[in-house]
């Protein structure tokens, strides 16, 4: 079930902040949350773009996927 519909615009803003290098960890988290929202709403091109950006940020910072998962879960 998609529970992020109301948070779509704040997630977009936070994720886009990472493009300018601002608040990268919240941007990674927002990217993966936004990707989940895109999945549940069937927005496949958006899903691919946002998920790839989040993964790219992880790769650029040598963050393994398990680190990205911890970032997204707030651990």
Secondary structure, 3 states (H helix, E strand, C coil): CCCCHHHHHHHHHHHHHHHHCCCHHHHHHHHHHHHHHHHHCCCHHHHHHHHHHHHHHHHHCCCCHHHHHHHHHCC
